Amino acid sequence: MPPPHPLLGDVGRRAVPDTARVLMDGVEVEIDVDAVIVGDLVVVRPGAPVPLDGIVTTGHAAIVGRSPTGRWMPLERGVGDAVAAGAVVVGSDLVVRITADGAASRSR
């Protein structure tokens, strides 16, 4: 596992959360992350990790995630960009359409 980020500490090491805020009929409902299915829309608040792999459908924010070199760094993400489970959102809310279930997201 890479070392902690010098400014963010262990933020990049956060595990995937146990729950996710899924949009159901326009209302946020907190459910167990294992109950989230591919195609669900999940709201991710600043400071929270992305629960499962997905594509941003609404919003624009920096996320702290691992780069291809293994270093933790902020990456700008907006509509159409992929986000990985465990990446931490910084700045503003994102809505993410889930593209992988829990087992697939955690195996990366």
N, CA, C and O atoms as a DFTB+ gen file, in Angstrom:
432 C
 N C O
     1  1       0.859      -1.180       0.000
     2  2       0.000       0.000       0.000
     3  2       0.896       1.232       0.000
     4  3       1.905       1.267       0.704
     5  1       0.532       2.244      -0.788
     6  2       1.366       3.442      -0.833
     7  2       1.367       4.180       0.502
     8  3       0.465       4.004       1.321
     9  1       2.382       5.000       0.710
    10  2       2.440       5.763       1.959
    11  2       1.320       6.794       2.015
    12  3       0.745       7.136       0.982
    13  1       1.000       7.299       3.221
    14  2      -0.025       8.327       3.328
    15  2       0.370       9.583       2.568
    16  3       1.554       9.881       2.409
    17  1      -0.628      10.313       2.102
    18  2      -0.405      11.587       1.420
    19  2       0.135      12.574       2.445
    20  3      -0.351      12.594       3.576
    21  1       1.135      13.405       2.090
    22  2       1.729      14.313       3.076
    23  2       0.756      15.332       3.660
    24  3       0.924      15.742       4.808
    25  1      -0.252      15.751       2.903
    26  2      -1.217      16.723       3.419
    27  2      -2.527      16.079       3.853
    28  3      -3.187      16.572       4.768
    29  1      -2.901      14.998       3.214
    30  2      -4.192      14.383       3.477
    31  2      -4.113      13.193       4.428
    32  3      -5.141      12.630       4.804
    33  1      -2.912      12.812       4.813
    34  2      -2.771      11.688       5.734
    35  2      -3.246      10.398       5.093
    36  3      -2.871      10.079       3.965
    37  1      -4.071       9.659       5.816
    38  2      -4.543       8.369       5.335
    39  2      -5.833       8.457       4.535
    40  3      -6.483       7.436       4.310
    41  1      -6.221       9.658       4.098
    42  2      -7.486       9.800       3.386
    43  2      -7.545       8.867       2.182
    44  3      -8.605       8.312       1.895
    45  1      -6.454       8.682       1.484
    46  2      -6.449       7.814       0.323
    47  2      -6.545       6.350       0.656
    48  3      -6.764       5.527      -0.234
    49  1      -6.385       6.004       1.916
    50  2      -6.436       4.612       2.330
    51  2      -7.817       4.203       2.829
    52  3      -8.018       3.060       3.239
    53  1      -8.760       5.126       2.795
    54  2     -10.091       4.800       3.302
    55  2     -10.670       3.610       2.569
    56  3     -10.543       3.480       1.352
    57  1     -11.296       2.760       3.323
    58  2     -11.970       1.620       2.724
    59  2     -13.264       2.082       2.076
    60  3     -13.763       3.172       2.354
    61  1     -13.790       1.241       1.216
    62  2     -15.091       1.515       0.621
    63  2     -16.106       1.565       1.768
    64  3     -16.073       0.710       2.653
    65  1     -17.001       2.550       1.766
    66  2     -17.960       2.683       2.866
    67  2     -18.944       1.516       2.907
    68  3     -19.122       0.798       1.923
    69  1     -19.574       1.344       4.060
    70  2     -20.566       0.277       4.245
    71  2     -21.904       0.637       3.624
    72  3     -22.690      -0.248       3.286
    73  1     -22.173       1.946       3.468
    74  2     -23.451       2.390       2.916
    75  2     -23.212       3.357       1.754
    76  3     -22.123       3.906       1.586
    77  1     -24.264       3.542       0.964
    78  2     -24.221       4.484      -0.155
    79  2     -25.533       5.245      -0.190
    80  3     -26.573       4.723       0.213
    81  1     -25.484       6.491      -0.676
    82  2     -26.686       7.336      -0.825
    83  2     -27.187       7.193      -2.260
    84  3     -26.693       7.859      -3.170
    85  1     -28.173       6.319      -2.451
    86  2     -28.709       6.031      -3.782
    87  2     -29.914       6.928      -4.051
    88  3     -30.763       7.120      -3.181
    89  1     -29.980       7.476      -5.270
    90  2     -31.136       8.271      -5.672
    91  2     -32.244       7.315      -6.124
    92  3     -32.079       6.568      -7.089
    93  1     -33.365       7.349      -5.418
    94  2     -34.526       6.532      -5.760
    95  2     -35.708       7.467      -5.932
    96  3     -36.168       8.078      -4.967
    97  1     -36.204       7.580      -7.166
    98  2     -37.307       8.491      -7.480
    99  2     -36.999       9.915      -7.026
   100  3     -37.875      10.621      -6.526
   101  1     -35.734      10.332      -7.207
   102  2     -35.331      11.689      -6.875
   103  2     -35.038      11.947      -5.410
   104  3     -34.743      13.079      -5.027
   105  1     -35.117      10.901      -4.578
   106  2     -34.879      11.030      -3.138
   107  2     -33.636      10.217      -2.774
   108  3     -33.473       9.083      -3.224
   109  1     -32.754      10.815      -1.947
   110  2     -31.584      10.077      -1.480
   111  2     -31.997       9.082      -0.403
   112  3     -32.651       9.437       0.578
   113  1     -31.601       7.829      -0.608
   114  2     -31.886       6.776       0.360
   115  2     -30.563       6.099       0.689
   116  3     -29.854       5.648      -0.210
   117  1     -30.229       6.026       1.975
   118  2     -28.986       5.380       2.381
   119  2     -29.231       3.883       2.503
   120  3     -30.076       3.440       3.282
   121  1     -28.467       3.098       1.709
   122  2     -28.624       1.651       1.731
   123  2     -27.261       0.988       1.881
   124  3     -26.226       1.628       1.696
   125  1     -27.270      -0.281       2.214
   126  2     -26.043      -1.066       2.316
   127  2     -25.361      -1.084       0.950
   128  3     -26.027      -1.279      -0.067
   129  1     -24.060      -0.886       0.912
   130  2     -23.333      -0.814      -0.355
   131  2     -23.477      -2.120      -1.139
   132  3     -23.422      -2.100      -2.369
   133  1     -23.658      -3.241      -0.465
   134  2     -23.829      -4.507      -1.161
   135  2     -25.175      -4.605      -1.872
   136  3     -25.359      -5.481      -2.717
   137  1     -26.123      -3.718      -1.543
   138  2     -27.437      -3.717      -2.196
   139  2     -27.460      -2.804      -3.422
   140  3     -28.443      -2.799      -4.164
   141  1     -26.398      -2.034      -3.646
   142  2     -26.315      -1.155      -4.809
   143  2     -26.084      -2.020      -6.043
   144  3     -25.268      -2.942      -6.022
   145  1     -26.811      -1.715      -7.122
   146  2     -26.654      -2.497      -8.346
   147  2     -26.116      -1.609      -9.469
   148  3     -26.233      -0.384      -9.429
   149  1     -25.529      -2.256     -10.461
   150  2     -25.015      -1.549     -11.628
   151  2     -26.153      -0.734     -12.236
   152  3     -27.253      -1.244     -12.450
   153  1     -25.873       0.532     -12.509
   154  2     -26.867       1.446     -13.071
   155  2     -27.470       2.387     -12.049
   156  3     -28.045       3.408     -12.427
   157  1     -27.358       2.074     -10.748
   158  2     -27.870       2.970      -9.712
   159  2     -27.115       4.292      -9.747
   160  3     -25.936       4.338     -10.098
   161  1     -27.814       5.377      -9.374
   162  2     -27.191       6.690      -9.221
   163  2     -26.904       6.911      -7.748
   164  3     -27.803       6.801      -6.915
   165  1     -25.656       7.222      -7.421
   166  2     -25.212       7.389      -6.048
   167  2     -24.691       8.807      -5.859
   168  3     -23.911       9.295      -6.677
   169  1     -25.113       9.471      -4.790
   170  2     -24.625      10.805      -4.443
   171  2     -23.420      10.640      -3.530
   172  3     -23.482       9.921      -2.533
   173  1     -22.323      11.310      -3.874
   174  2     -21.110      11.267      -3.058
   175  2     -20.803      12.681      -2.605
   176  3     -20.583      13.565      -3.432
   177  1     -20.786      12.902      -1.298
   178  2     -20.558      14.216      -0.694
   179  2     -19.055      14.483      -0.519
   180  3     -18.261      13.544      -0.468
   181  1     -18.670      15.750      -0.428
   182  2     -17.265      16.078      -0.173
   183  2     -16.767      15.415       1.108
   184  3     -17.451      15.403       2.131
   185  1     -15.577      14.874       1.026
   186  2     -14.970      14.198       2.166
   187  2     -15.310      12.730       2.240
   188  3     -14.738      12.006       3.055
   189  1     -16.229      12.271       1.408
   190  2     -16.637      10.866       1.434
   191  2     -15.962      10.107       0.294
   192  3     -15.695      10.672      -0.766
   193  1     -15.690       8.823       0.522
   194  2     -15.136       8.015      -0.556
   195  2     -16.243       7.547      -1.508
   196  3     -17.387       7.354      -1.098
   197  1     -15.891       7.373      -2.753
   198  2     -16.798       6.804      -3.745
   199  2     -17.040       5.345      -3.347
   200  3     -16.076       4.605      -3.151
   201  1     -18.307       4.909      -3.221
   202  2     -18.565       3.561      -2.715
   203  2     -18.249       2.439      -3.696
   204  3     -17.813       1.365      -3.283
   205  1     -18.465       2.674      -4.998
   206  2     -18.241       1.663      -6.029
   207  2     -17.778       2.358      -7.301
   208  3     -18.001       3.556      -7.470
   209  1     -17.141       1.623      -8.184
   210  2     -16.695       2.200      -9.447
   211  2     -17.883       2.751     -10.233
   212  3     -18.968       2.170     -10.216
   213  1     -17.673       3.874     -10.923
   214  2     -18.758       4.433     -11.716
   215  2     -18.309       5.559     -12.616
   216  3     -17.119       5.843     -12.754
   217  1     -19.307       6.199     -13.234
   218  2     -19.110       7.323     -14.146
   219  2     -19.879       8.514     -13.595
   220  3     -21.043       8.383     -13.217
   221  1     -19.232       9.678     -13.549
   222  2     -19.888      10.891     -13.055
   223  2     -20.993      11.302     -14.031
   224  3     -20.756      11.427     -15.233
   225  1     -22.210      11.513     -13.497
   226  2     -23.329      11.975     -14.329
   227  2     -23.700      13.422     -14.023
   228  3     -24.267      14.106     -14.874
   229  1     -23.387      13.895     -12.822
   230  2     -23.696      15.267     -12.426
   231  2     -22.592      15.763     -11.500
   232  3     -22.157      15.051     -10.596
   233  1     -22.144      17.002     -11.740
   234  2     -21.182      17.628     -10.844
   235  2     -19.775      17.654     -11.408
   236  3     -19.474      17.054     -12.440
   237  1     -18.934      18.368     -10.695
   238  2     -17.524      18.506     -11.039
   239  2     -16.782      18.724      -9.734
   240  3     -17.141      19.610      -8.959
   241  1     -15.762      17.934      -9.483
   242  2     -15.011      18.048      -8.232
   243  2     -13.641      17.413      -8.406
   244  3     -13.394      16.661      -9.349
   245  1     -12.771      17.734      -7.481
   246  2     -11.507      17.010      -7.400
   247  2     -11.771      15.744      -6.596
   248  3     -12.602      15.726      -5.688
   249  1     -11.057      14.704      -6.946
   250  2     -11.072      13.500      -6.122
   251  2      -9.630      13.176      -5.794
   252  3      -8.724      13.477      -6.572
   253  1      -9.420      12.568      -4.652
   254  2      -8.092      12.113      -4.286
   255  2      -8.085      10.616      -4.528
   256  3      -8.782       9.853      -3.859
   257  1      -7.285      10.218      -5.499
   258  2      -7.208       8.812      -5.860
   259  2      -5.790       8.462      -6.232
   260  3      -4.908       9.319      -6.289
   261  1      -5.592       7.199      -6.481
   262  2      -4.260       6.732      -6.834
   263  2      -4.042       6.908      -8.336
   264  3      -4.877       6.505      -9.145
   265  1      -2.927       7.507      -8.694
   266  2      -2.574       7.685     -10.097
   267  2      -2.015       6.363     -10.626
   268  3      -1.785       5.436      -9.849
   269  1      -1.797       6.270     -11.933
   270  2      -1.206       5.039     -12.480
   271  2       0.150       4.699     -11.883
   272  3       0.568       3.541     -11.922
   273  1       0.848       5.694     -11.327
   274  2       2.152       5.428     -10.718
   275  2       2.032       4.956      -9.269
   276  3       3.031       4.607      -8.640
   277  1       0.793       4.945      -8.737
   278  2       0.597       4.502      -7.360
   279  2       0.632       5.622      -6.346
   280  3       0.432       5.374      -5.157
   281  1       0.881       6.851      -6.776
   282  2       0.924       7.991      -5.860
   283  2      -0.467       8.572      -5.697
   284  3      -1.271       8.555      -6.630
   285  1      -0.753       9.094      -4.493
   286  2      -2.038       9.739      -4.232
   287  2      -1.968      11.171      -4.721
   288  3      -1.039      11.907      -4.390
   289  1      -2.965      11.563      -5.519
   290  2      -2.969      12.925      -6.028
   291  2      -4.392      13.345      -6.363
   292  3      -5.233      12.502      -6.675
   293  1      -4.671      14.668      -6.298
   294  2      -6.001      15.141      -6.690
   295  2      -6.159      15.064      -8.202
   296  3      -5.258      15.419      -8.962
   297  1      -7.318      14.596      -8.611
   298  2      -7.645      14.486     -10.026
   299  2      -8.982      15.179     -10.251
   300  3      -9.925      14.950      -9.492
   301  1      -9.084      16.011     -11.262
   302  2     -10.357      16.679     -11.577
   303  2     -11.267      15.694     -12.286
   304  3     -10.849      15.007     -13.218
   305  1     -12.514      15.630     -11.839
   306  2     -13.497      14.746     -12.454
   307  2     -14.797      15.500     -12.688
   308  3     -15.233      16.290     -11.851
   309  1     -15.414      15.243     -13.848
   310  2     -16.689      15.849     -14.181
   311  2     -17.543      14.865     -14.957
   312  3     -17.226      13.677     -15.024
   313  1     -18.622      15.353     -15.539
   314  2     -19.568      14.500     -16.247
   315  2     -18.851      13.662     -17.309
   316  3     -18.106      14.189     -18.136
   317  1     -19.089      12.358     -17.268
   318  2     -18.499      11.427     -18.220
   319  2     -17.208      10.790     -17.766
   320  3     -16.745       9.833     -18.387
   321  1     -16.605      11.298     -16.689
   322  2     -15.339      10.752     -16.203
   323  2     -15.572       9.563     -15.277
   324  3     -16.548       9.522     -14.528
   325  1     -14.665       8.607     -15.342
   326  2     -14.717       7.441     -14.467
   327  2     -14.139       7.788     -13.095
   328  3     -13.192       8.567     -12.985
   329  1     -14.724       7.198     -12.054
   330  2     -14.201       7.322     -10.692
   331  2     -14.128       5.921     -10.095
   332  3     -14.975       5.071     -10.369
   333  1     -13.113       5.695      -9.283
   334  2     -12.891       4.372      -8.701
   335  2     -13.344       4.323      -7.252
   336  3     -13.279       5.316      -6.527
   337  1     -13.799       3.161      -6.851
   338  2     -14.192       2.945      -5.461
   339  2     -13.043       3.327      -4.539
   340  3     -11.892       2.968      -4.788
   341  1     -13.361       4.057      -3.472
   342  2     -12.367       4.449      -2.485
   343  2     -11.770       5.825      -2.709
   344  3     -11.199       6.402      -1.783
   345  1     -11.890       6.373      -3.932
   346  2     -11.397       7.727      -4.184
   347  2     -12.244       8.701      -3.372
   348  3     -13.462       8.540      -3.289
   349  1     -11.621       9.697      -2.779
   350  2     -12.312      10.633      -1.896
   351  2     -12.643      11.918      -2.648
   352  3     -11.774      12.525      -3.275
   353  1     -13.906      12.326      -2.578
   354  2     -14.380      13.533      -3.258
   355  2     -13.994      14.763      -2.436
   356  3     -14.156      14.784      -1.216
   357  1     -13.479      15.786      -3.124
   358  2     -13.087      17.036      -2.483
   359  2     -13.776      18.182      -3.217
   360  3     -13.685      18.273      -4.442
   361  1     -14.453      19.046      -2.494
   362  2     -14.996      20.248      -3.109
   363  2     -16.494      20.309      -3.224
   364  3     -17.111      21.173      -2.601
   365  1     -17.119      19.425      -4.000
   366  2     -18.561      19.492      -4.165
   367  2     -19.131      18.096      -4.420
   368  3     -18.394      17.139      -4.661
   369  1     -20.459      18.006      -4.362
   370  2     -21.131      16.725      -4.566
   371  2     -20.923      16.210      -5.980
   372  3     -20.786      16.985      -6.926
   373  1     -20.900      14.882      -6.107
   374  2     -20.933      14.220      -7.401
   375  2     -22.080      13.225      -7.397
   376  3     -22.386      12.622      -6.368
   377  1     -22.710      13.057      -8.543
   378  2     -23.644      11.946      -8.727
   379  2     -22.955      10.988      -9.683
   380  3     -22.497      11.375     -10.758
   381  1     -22.892       9.716      -9.264
   382  2     -22.139       8.699      -9.994
   383  2     -23.070       7.555     -10.382
   384  3     -23.790       7.023      -9.537
   385  1     -23.058       7.174     -11.670
   386  2     -23.792       5.995     -12.119
   387  2     -22.853       4.798     -11.920
   388  3     -21.759       4.765     -12.485
   389  1     -23.275       3.835     -11.131
   390  2     -22.442       2.700     -10.768
   391  2     -22.255       1.772     -11.971
   392  3     -23.213       1.419     -12.658
   393  1     -20.984       1.384     -12.210
   394  2     -20.657       0.520     -13.342
   395  2     -20.133      -0.848     -12.932
   396  3     -19.949      -1.718     -13.783
   397  1     -19.891      -1.050     -11.644
   398  2     -19.387      -2.344     -11.165
   399  2     -19.947      -2.634      -9.790
   400  3     -20.084      -1.730      -8.965
   401  1     -20.270      -3.884      -9.541
   402  2     -20.802      -4.246      -8.217
   403  2     -19.675      -4.231      -7.188
   404  3     -18.518      -3.967      -7.515
   405  1     -20.035      -4.517      -5.949
   406  2     -19.078      -4.447      -4.854
   407  2     -17.879      -5.359      -5.020
   408  3     -16.749      -4.952      -4.753
   409  1     -18.110      -6.583      -5.456
   410  2     -16.999      -7.535      -5.605
   411  2     -16.017      -7.050      -6.657
   412  3     -14.805      -7.113      -6.450
   413  1     -16.527      -6.566      -7.786
   414  2     -15.647      -6.087      -8.854
   415  2     -14.908      -4.821      -8.449
   416  3     -13.728      -4.665      -8.765
   417  1     -15.586      -3.918      -7.754
   418  2     -14.957      -2.655      -7.328
   419  2     -13.860      -2.897      -6.310
   420  3     -12.828      -2.226      -6.339
   421  1     -14.069      -3.846      -5.411
   422  2     -13.086      -4.094      -4.340
   423  2     -11.890      -4.904      -4.812
   424  3     -10.858      -4.918      -4.141
   425  1     -12.005      -5.583      -5.958
   426  2     -10.928      -6.442      -6.406
   427  2      -9.810      -5.674      -7.093
   428  3      -8.789      -6.258      -7.456
   429  1      -9.993      -4.365      -7.277
   430  2      -8.985      -3.571      -7.973
   431  2      -7.892      -3.133      -7.042
   432  3      -6.957      -2.452      -7.464
